[in-house]
Amino acid sequence: MKKKLFLGANFEIFANAKALRYNMTPAESLLWSYLNLKVNNAKFRRQHPLGNYIADFYCHQHKLVIELDGSIHQLPEIIQNDIEKQTFLEQQGLKVIRFTNQQIFNNLEYVLEQINTQISSPFRGRGGLAKRIIPCLDVKDGRTVKGVNFVDLRDAGDPVELAWNYSNQGADELVFLDITATVERRKTMVELVKAVARQINIPFTIGGGINEIADADALLNAGADKISINSAAVRNPALIDELAKAFGVQFVVIAVDTRVIANKNIVHLNGGRLPTEKETLDWILEAESRGAGEILLTSMDHDGTKAGFDNRFLKEVNSAVNIPVIASGGAGSVQHFVDVFEQSNVDAALAASVFHYGEILIPDLKKILKHNNIEVREV
């Protein structure tokens, strides 16, 4: 039992852990003040020995390690040590999530929600975590646009203004996708991320043109809470492993564009322009095994049609994975949101035009979801 709980840590590791336990950083002390209250009845240990390493926080019940990264973690030798530490812990069957000190100080509610997600994941869905409503802003040349089946784009407004509006309405998260970044080989919008981060206090994801660690690092440092990759992950699946190890799985969203070809759901790239040979469910399962923390699944056959989500396939995917699934493509009415949660039990539903053009207001949507006994966060 001792070896299982401490993974063979020696006396020196125990001594170092004890010293650190009573000399915590301000960020560690702040987070501990909440974890010590037993979040979701989970018991955490602070500065806990695990093999040759010391975890900032560890929950043996849920096999969960929480690491807090200050500025020193940007040094090359510390980054390497963090990668080795996380690799070792994951090989022992533990899940590792990482947060920066700034996230603890500036966005503690989001941090606690992410921790809650990890320790509640076996009980996802009804009676567990609240379902999330996520407006998506497709951005082209600094403007929000929307089309049908990824074409015939029209202007939908300023993304920063829309983000501020959605935050005030009660949106749970936002997703920004630079829909032409991969095709035009452009880097994503660091300046836009900074502008959005100054205006809202809810988590947001940024995607488009992220091809390497440096791209993700720039966006996260600019204020994004998560990064989303699509085409780059399919072309280089190892990128998922690298991002998960560098930043933690909770920061890595894998966006998947799917379309039915010959009765099979097939992964498409480059904003849905290029079909691959990969079957969608097979790719999603591989992405999860490599460290994806969340799947954003868009049905291109439904996207922009306002005919409803692809609930059958969403249910198939959601039943096959152990990470959150965000439904995307097809929302046209409040009933479509009720249907997707009731029929597929996904964790979140994403939409664009019905929100951008005021066809559905988020407070009204949440009231109806609650009326249908679907748990949502209060507006």
C-alpha positions as CSV (number, residue, x, y, z in Angstrom):
1,M,0.0,0.0,0.0
2,K,2.8,2.4,0.8
3,K,4.4,1.9,-2.5
4,K,1.1,2.4,-4.3
5,L,0.4,5.6,-2.5
6,F,3.9,7.1,-2.7
7,L,5.4,5.2,-5.7
8,G,8.5,4.1,-3.8
9,A,9.5,7.6,-2.6
10,N,12.6,7.5,-0.4
11,F,13.4,9.2,2.9
12,E,15.0,12.2,1.2
13,I,12.0,12.9,-0.9
14,F,9.8,12.7,2.1
15,A,12.0,15.2,4.0
16,N,12.0,17.6,1.0
17,A,8.2,17.3,0.7
18,K,7.7,18.1,4.4
19,A,9.9,21.2,4.1
20,L,7.9,22.4,1.0
21,R,4.6,21.7,2.7
22,Y,5.2,24.4,5.3
23,N,6.7,26.9,2.8
24,M,4.1,27.1,0.1
25,T,4.0,29.8,-2.5
26,P,1.1,32.3,-2.4
27,A,-0.5,30.6,-5.4
28,E,-0.3,27.2,-3.7
29,S,-1.7,28.6,-0.4
30,L,-4.6,30.1,-2.2
31,L,-5.5,26.9,-4.1
32,W,-5.0,24.8,-1.0
33,S,-7.5,26.9,0.9
34,Y,-10.1,25.5,-1.5
35,L,-8.8,22.0,-2.0
36,N,-8.6,21.6,1.8
37,L,-12.3,22.0,1.9
38,K,-12.6,18.7,-0.1
39,V,-13.8,19.8,-3.5
40,N,-16.5,17.4,-4.5
41,N,-15.6,15.2,-1.5
42,A,-12.2,14.6,-2.9
43,K,-9.3,14.5,-0.4
44,F,-6.1,16.2,-1.6
45,R,-2.7,16.1,-0.2
46,R,-0.2,19.0,-0.6
47,Q,3.4,18.5,-1.5
48,H,3.0,14.8,-1.8
49,P,5.9,12.4,-2.5
50,L,5.5,10.3,-5.7
51,G,8.6,8.3,-6.6
52,N,11.5,10.7,-7.1
53,Y,9.1,13.7,-7.5
54,I,6.9,15.8,-5.3
55,A,3.4,16.7,-6.6
56,D,2.1,20.1,-5.6
57,F,-1.3,18.5,-4.9
58,Y,-2.4,14.9,-5.2
59,C,-5.7,13.1,-4.8
60,H,-5.2,9.4,-4.4
61,Q,-8.9,8.6,-4.7
62,H,-9.0,10.0,-8.3
63,K,-5.4,9.4,-9.2
64,L,-5.1,13.1,-10.0
65,V,-2.0,15.4,-9.7
66,I,-2.2,19.2,-9.8
67,E,0.9,21.2,-10.7
68,L,1.2,25.0,-10.4
69,D,3.8,26.6,-12.6
70,G,5.4,30.0,-11.8
71,S,7.7,31.9,-14.0
72,I,10.6,29.6,-13.2
73,H,8.9,26.9,-15.1
74,Q,9.7,28.7,-18.4
75,L,13.4,27.9,-18.0
76,P,14.6,25.2,-20.4
77,E,15.9,22.9,-17.6
78,I,12.7,23.2,-15.6
79,I,10.6,22.6,-18.7
80,Q,12.6,19.4,-19.3
81,N,12.2,18.3,-15.7
82,D,8.4,19.0,-15.9
83,I,8.1,16.8,-19.0
84,E,10.1,14.0,-17.4
85,K,8.0,14.3,-14.2
86,Q,4.7,14.3,-16.1
87,T,5.7,11.3,-18.2
88,F,6.7,9.3,-15.2
89,L,3.4,10.1,-13.4
90,E,1.3,9.3,-16.4
91,Q,3.1,6.0,-16.8
92,Q,1.9,5.2,-13.3
93,G,-1.7,5.7,-14.4
94,L,-2.0,9.2,-12.9
95,K,-3.6,12.2,-14.6
96,V,-1.7,15.4,-14.4
97,I,-3.2,18.9,-14.9
98,R,-1.2,22.1,-14.8
99,F,-2.1,25.7,-14.0
100,T,0.0,28.9,-14.0
101,N,0.2,31.0,-10.9
102,Q,-1.6,33.8,-12.9
103,Q,-4.5,31.5,-13.5
104,I,-4.8,30.9,-9.8
105,F,-4.8,34.6,-9.0
106,N,-6.9,35.9,-11.9
107,N,-9.3,33.0,-12.8
108,L,-9.6,30.8,-9.8
109,E,-13.3,29.9,-10.6
110,Y,-12.1,28.4,-14.0
111,V,-9.3,26.5,-12.3
112,L,-11.8,25.0,-9.8
113,E,-14.2,24.1,-12.6
114,Q,-11.4,22.3,-14.4
115,I,-10.4,20.3,-11.3
116,N,-14.0,19.5,-10.7
117,T,-14.3,18.2,-14.3
118,Q,-11.4,15.8,-13.7
119,I,-12.6,14.4,-10.4
120,S,-16.2,14.2,-11.7
121,S,-15.5,12.7,-15.1
122,P,-16.8,9.2,-14.3
123,F,-20.1,10.8,-13.5
124,R,-20.4,13.0,-16.6
125,G,-23.8,14.1,-17.8
126,R,-27.2,14.4,-16.1
127,G,-26.8,14.7,-12.3
128,G,-23.2,15.5,-12.7
129,L,-21.5,18.6,-14.2
130,A,-23.6,21.4,-15.6
131,K,-23.9,21.5,-19.4
132,R,-22.0,24.3,-21.1
133,I,-23.3,26.7,-23.7
134,I,-20.5,27.9,-26.0
135,P,-20.8,30.6,-28.7
136,C,-18.3,30.1,-31.4
137,L,-16.7,33.0,-33.3
138,D,-15.3,32.1,-36.7
139,V,-12.8,34.9,-37.4
140,K,-11.5,36.0,-40.8
141,D,-9.4,39.1,-41.2
142,G,-10.2,40.3,-37.7
143,R,-14.0,40.0,-38.2
144,T,-16.5,37.4,-37.1
145,V,-18.1,35.6,-40.1
146,K,-20.6,32.9,-40.6
147,G,-21.6,30.8,-43.6
148,V,-23.4,27.5,-44.5
149,N,-21.3,24.3,-44.8
150,F,-18.2,26.4,-44.4
151,V,-18.8,28.6,-47.5
152,D,-20.8,31.8,-48.4
153,L,-19.4,33.7,-45.5
154,R,-21.0,36.9,-44.3
155,D,-20.0,39.4,-41.6
156,A,-21.3,38.9,-38.1
157,G,-19.6,41.6,-36.1
158,D,-16.6,42.6,-34.1
159,P,-15.3,39.6,-32.2
160,V,-14.2,41.6,-29.1
161,E,-17.6,43.2,-28.8
162,L,-19.4,39.9,-29.3
163,A,-17.2,38.3,-26.7
164,W,-18.1,41.0,-24.2
165,N,-21.8,40.6,-25.0
166,Y,-21.7,36.8,-24.6
167,S,-19.8,37.1,-21.3
168,N,-22.5,39.4,-20.0
169,Q,-25.3,37.1,-21.3
170,G,-24.0,34.2,-19.3
171,A,-22.1,32.1,-21.8
172,D,-20.0,29.4,-20.1
173,E,-17.1,29.6,-22.5
174,L,-16.2,31.0,-25.9
175,V,-14.4,29.5,-28.9
176,F,-12.5,31.6,-31.4
177,L,-11.5,29.8,-34.7
178,D,-9.4,31.5,-37.3
179,I,-11.1,29.6,-40.1
180,T,-8.6,30.5,-42.8
181,A,-5.4,30.3,-40.8
182,T,-4.4,26.8,-42.0
183,V,-5.2,27.5,-45.7
184,E,-3.4,30.8,-45.8
185,R,-0.5,29.7,-43.5
186,R,-1.1,32.5,-41.1
187,K,-0.4,32.5,-37.4
188,T,-3.3,33.0,-35.1
189,M,-4.4,36.2,-33.6
190,V,-2.3,37.0,-30.5
191,E,-3.4,40.6,-30.5
192,L,-7.0,39.6,-30.7
193,V,-6.5,37.2,-27.8
194,K,-5.1,40.0,-25.7
195,A,-8.0,42.3,-26.5
196,V,-10.5,39.6,-25.6
197,A,-8.8,38.6,-22.4
198,R,-9.0,42.2,-21.2
199,Q,-12.8,42.3,-21.8
200,I,-14.2,39.0,-20.4
201,N,-13.9,36.8,-17.3
202,I,-15.0,33.5,-18.8
203,P,-12.7,30.8,-20.3
204,F,-12.1,30.9,-24.0
205,T,-10.4,28.7,-26.5
206,I,-8.4,29.8,-29.6
207,G,-7.7,27.8,-32.7
208,G,-6.4,28.1,-36.2
209,G,-2.8,27.8,-37.5
210,I,-1.3,26.2,-34.4
211,N,1.4,24.0,-35.6
212,E,4.0,23.8,-32.8
213,I,4.5,24.4,-29.1
214,A,5.6,28.0,-29.7
215,D,2.3,28.9,-31.3
216,A,0.3,27.5,-28.4
217,D,2.6,29.1,-25.8
218,A,2.2,32.5,-27.4
219,L,-1.6,32.2,-27.3
220,L,-1.8,30.9,-23.8
221,N,0.6,33.7,-22.6
222,A,-1.6,36.2,-24.4
223,G,-4.6,35.2,-22.2
224,A,-6.3,32.2,-23.9
225,D,-7.4,29.5,-21.5
226,K,-7.2,26.6,-24.1
227,I,-5.9,26.0,-27.5
228,S,-7.6,24.1,-30.3
229,I,-5.9,22.1,-33.1
230,N,-7.4,20.4,-36.1
231,S,-5.5,19.9,-39.3
232,A,-2.1,20.1,-37.7
233,A,-3.0,17.3,-35.3
234,V,-4.1,15.0,-38.1
235,R,-1.0,15.6,-40.1
236,N,1.2,15.3,-37.1
237,P,-0.6,13.3,-34.3
238,A,2.5,13.5,-32.1
239,L,1.7,17.3,-31.7
240,I,-1.1,16.3,-29.3
241,D,1.4,14.4,-27.1
242,E,3.7,17.3,-27.1
243,L,1.1,19.9,-26.2
244,A,-0.4,17.7,-23.5
245,K,3.0,17.2,-21.9
246,A,4.0,20.9,-22.2
247,F,0.7,22.5,-20.9
248,G,-1.5,19.7,-19.5
249,V,-4.3,17.9,-21.1
250,Q,-7.0,20.3,-19.9
251,F,-5.5,23.0,-22.2
252,V,-5.7,20.8,-25.4
253,V,-8.9,20.8,-27.4
254,I,-9.0,18.7,-30.6
255,A,-11.4,20.1,-33.2
256,V,-12.7,17.5,-35.6
257,D,-14.6,18.3,-38.8
258,T,-16.6,15.3,-40.0
259,R,-18.7,14.6,-43.1
260,V,-20.5,11.4,-44.2
261,I,-18.9,9.8,-47.3
262,A,-20.2,6.4,-48.4
263,N,-22.1,6.0,-45.1
264,K,-18.9,6.6,-43.1
265,N,-18.0,9.7,-41.0
266,I,-14.7,10.9,-42.4
267,V,-12.3,13.5,-41.0
268,H,-11.9,16.6,-43.1
269,L,-9.0,19.2,-43.0
270,N,-8.4,22.8,-44.0
271,G,-11.7,24.2,-42.8
272,G,-13.5,21.2,-44.2
273,R,-12.1,21.5,-47.7
274,L,-10.0,18.3,-47.8
275,P,-11.3,14.8,-47.0
276,T,-8.8,12.3,-45.4
277,E,-8.8,8.6,-45.2
278,K,-9.4,8.6,-41.4
279,E,-12.7,7.5,-40.0
280,T,-13.8,10.1,-37.4
281,L,-14.4,7.8,-34.4
282,D,-11.0,6.1,-34.9
283,W,-9.3,9.5,-35.0
284,I,-11.0,10.8,-31.9
285,L,-10.1,7.7,-29.9
286,E,-6.4,8.1,-31.0
287,A,-6.5,11.8,-30.1
288,E,-7.8,10.9,-26.6
289,S,-5.1,8.3,-26.1
290,R,-2.5,10.9,-27.0
291,G,-3.6,13.4,-24.5
292,A,-6.6,15.4,-25.9
293,G,-8.5,16.9,-23.0
294,E,-11.7,17.7,-25.0
295,I,-13.2,17.0,-28.4
296,L,-14.9,19.7,-30.4
297,L,-16.9,17.7,-33.0
298,T,-18.4,19.6,-36.0
299,S,-20.8,17.9,-38.4
300,M,-20.2,19.6,-41.7
301,D,-23.4,18.1,-43.1
302,H,-25.3,20.0,-40.4
303,D,-23.2,23.1,-40.0
304,G,-25.1,26.3,-40.8
305,T,-28.2,24.5,-41.8
306,K,-30.1,25.1,-38.5
307,A,-31.6,21.7,-38.9
308,G,-30.3,20.3,-35.5
309,F,-27.2,18.6,-34.3
310,D,-26.1,15.2,-35.5
311,N,-27.3,13.6,-32.3
312,R,-26.9,10.0,-33.4
313,F,-23.2,10.3,-34.1
314,L,-22.6,12.5,-31.2
315,K,-24.1,9.9,-28.9
316,E,-21.8,7.2,-30.5
317,V,-18.7,9.4,-29.9
318,N,-19.7,10.5,-26.4
319,S,-20.3,6.9,-25.4
320,A,-16.9,5.8,-26.7
321,V,-14.6,8.4,-25.0
322,N,-13.9,9.5,-21.4
323,I,-13.2,13.1,-22.1
324,P,-15.8,15.9,-22.6
325,V,-17.4,16.3,-26.1
326,I,-18.6,19.6,-27.5
327,A,-21.4,19.3,-30.1
328,S,-21.1,21.7,-33.0
329,G,-23.0,22.1,-36.3
330,G,-26.7,22.5,-36.9
331,A,-28.2,24.6,-34.0
332,G,-31.3,26.4,-35.2
333,S,-33.6,26.5,-32.2
334,V,-33.7,26.1,-28.5
335,Q,-35.2,22.7,-28.9
336,H,-32.1,21.6,-30.8
337,F,-30.1,22.2,-27.6
338,V,-32.6,20.3,-25.5
339,D,-32.4,17.4,-28.0
340,V,-28.6,17.2,-28.1
341,F,-28.2,17.1,-24.4
342,E,-31.1,14.6,-23.9
343,Q,-30.2,12.4,-26.8
344,S,-26.4,12.4,-26.9
345,N,-25.5,13.5,-23.3
346,V,-22.6,15.5,-24.6
347,D,-20.9,17.9,-22.1
348,A,-21.4,21.1,-24.1
349,A,-23.2,22.5,-27.2
350,L,-21.6,25.2,-29.5
351,A,-23.3,27.5,-32.0
352,A,-22.6,30.6,-33.9
353,S,-25.2,32.3,-36.1
354,V,-28.2,31.8,-33.8
355,F,-26.3,33.7,-31.1
356,H,-24.6,36.2,-33.4
357,Y,-27.9,37.4,-35.0
358,G,-29.9,37.3,-31.8
359,E,-32.2,34.4,-32.8
360,I,-31.4,32.7,-29.4
361,L,-30.5,34.6,-26.3
362,I,-28.4,32.7,-23.8
363,P,-30.4,33.6,-20.7
364,D,-33.6,32.4,-22.4
365,L,-31.9,29.2,-23.6
366,K,-30.7,28.3,-20.1
367,K,-34.1,28.9,-18.6
368,I,-35.7,26.4,-21.0
369,L,-32.8,23.9,-20.5
370,K,-33.4,24.1,-16.7
371,H,-37.2,23.7,-17.3
372,N,-36.3,20.4,-19.1
373,N,-34.3,19.2,-16.1
374,I,-30.9,19.8,-17.8
375,E,-28.4,21.2,-15.4
376,V,-26.8,24.5,-16.4
377,R,-24.7,27.1,-14.7
378,E,-26.8,30.0,-13.4
379,V,-26.7,33.2,-15.5
